[in-house]
Amino acid sequence: MWKILIGINKNLVAAIPVMMTAGFICGLTVEPDLVRQLKQLIMPLTFLMVYPMMVTLNIRHLREGIKNVRLQLLTQFVNFAVIPFLAYGLGLYFFRDQPYMALGLLLASLLPTSGMTISWTGFAKGNMGAAINMTVIGLTLGSLATPLYVQALMGAKVDVNLMLVVQQIVYIVFIPMLLGYFTRTALIGRYSMPVFKKDLAPRFPALSTIGVLGIVFVALALKARTIAADPAILAAIFVPLCIIYAVNFVLGTVLGKLLFSRGDAIALVYGTVMRNLSIALAISINAFGPEGADAALVIAASYIIQVQSAAWYVKLTDVVFGPVAAKNGSEVRA
């Protein structure tokens, strides 16, 4: 079973569209009342997604994040001072009469970095330590900032229950983070760090994948009849999403080439482009009532662009930043 789950985790480019298609078919063929009951699965699926990720995340890297202050500050500046406002502006332009879809764009931009930030940085032979720091810092800051951004930018257009949003973030980010930290500590204490890294840690992302795919399935099932009635809605969603990701990749690439070494530049790109879409999806469905399904549809569509573009960018890194070069055992700018 573990080999199957790990294999699925390594092939999210195919697995996510398959689950989206399955959710769409389910939403069209199953009785609407039964489909609505699927919302009850969101919270357990979210916990299943977030908790394993937190077990593999070393919270102590928060303290180490200050070792490369310029890289970390620029990453979070892009994450919180550039991309959310780009998403907000595009939401106003493309979804002026559909505020909950505009909310989906904003939510997708407000929770930067995920375990995929670390994975894709590793695939591209970037600075893994910096990527881990970005993930911990970005997720923490994003969780704290999201209620404030949503209230300030969308409070006049959508029904924002600020306390409910905060409550959802506590439930799906901070409680799993705390439990994950204690689980990690207990496992390392019992089995040692080398055994944890080699034998146990690879299994947790595979468990997390079940939660991700389950949430995507539910999101598409809930909106299937809406999509079937107006297929053009998908095109309307993909246009602003493509703009956001294109701007994000170009911005990260230019800043990386101008200011940092190859490894740091790659970490900067993936630390700003990768969004924690699963947490955003859970917040949209749990905290915004039936209308939140519109936001969830936008976030679910983001998966396709994010995973596919991340895979393409890995193939371009040697062209953009040059091949990995070594001098005295350490990476230098190629």
ZIGITA-V339021 format. One record per backbone hydrogen bond with DSSP energy under -1.0 kcal/mol. NH is the residue of the N-H (numbers start at 1). CO is the residue of the C=O. Records with the same first field share a line. If there is no record, write none. Layout:
NH: CO ; CO
This chain:
5: 1
6: 2
7: 3
8: 4
9: 5
10: 6
11: 8
14: 11
15: 11
16: 12
18: 14
19: 15
20: 16
21: 17
22: 18
23: 19
24: 20
25: 21
26: 22
27: 23
28: 24
29: 25
30: 26
35: 31
36: 32
38: 35
39: 36
40: 37
41: 38
42: 39
45: 41
46: 42
47: 43
48: 44
49: 45
50: 46
51: 47
54: 50
55: 51
56: 52
61: 58
62: 59
63: 60
65: 61
67: 64
72: 68
73: 69
74: 70
75: 71
76: 72
77: 73
78: 74
79: 75
80: 76
81: 77
83: 78
86: 82
87: 83
88: 84
89: 85
90: 86
91: 87
92: 88
93: 89
94: 90
95: 91
98: 95
101: 98
102: 98
103: 99
104: 100
105: 101
106: 102
107: 103
108: 104
113: 274
117: 114
119: 115
120: 116
121: 117
122: 118
123: 119
124: 120
125: 122
126: 121
127: 263
128: 126
131: 127
132: 128
133: 129
134: 130
135: 131
136: 132
137: 133
138: 134
139: 135
140: 136
141: 137
142: 138
143: 139
144: 140
145: 141
146: 142
149: 145
150: 146
151: 147
152: 148
153: 149
154: 150
157: 154
158: 154
160: 158
162: 160
165: 161
166: 162
167: 163
168: 164
169: 165
170: 166
171: 167
172: 168
173: 169
174: 169
175: 170
177: 173
178: 174
179: 175
180: 176
181: 177
182: 178
183: 179
184: 180
185: 181
186: 182
187: 183
188: 184
189: 185
190: 186
191: 187
192: 188
196: 192
197: 193
198: 194
199: 195
200: 195
201: 196
203: 200
207: 203
208: 204
209: 205
211: 207
212: 208
213: 209
214: 210
215: 211
216: 212
217: 213
218: 214
219: 215
220: 216
221: 217
222: 218
223: 219
227: 223
228: 224
229: 225
230: 226
233: 230
234: 231
236: 232
237: 233
238: 234
239: 235
241: 237
242: 238
243: 239
244: 240
245: 241
246: 242
247: 243
248: 244
249: 245
250: 246
251: 247
252: 248
253: 249
254: 250
255: 251
256: 252
257: 253
258: 254
259: 255
260: 256
265: 261
266: 262
267: 263
268: 264
269: 265
270: 266
271: 267
273: 269
274: 270
276: 111
277: 275
280: 276
281: 277
282: 278
283: 279
284: 280
285: 281
286: 282
287: 283
292: 289
293: 290
294: 291
296: 292
297: 293
298: 294
299: 295
300: 296
301: 297
302: 298
305: 301
306: 302
307: 303
308: 304
309: 305
310: 306
311: 307
312: 308
313: 309
314: 310
315: 311
320: 316
321: 317
327: 330
330: 327
332: 325
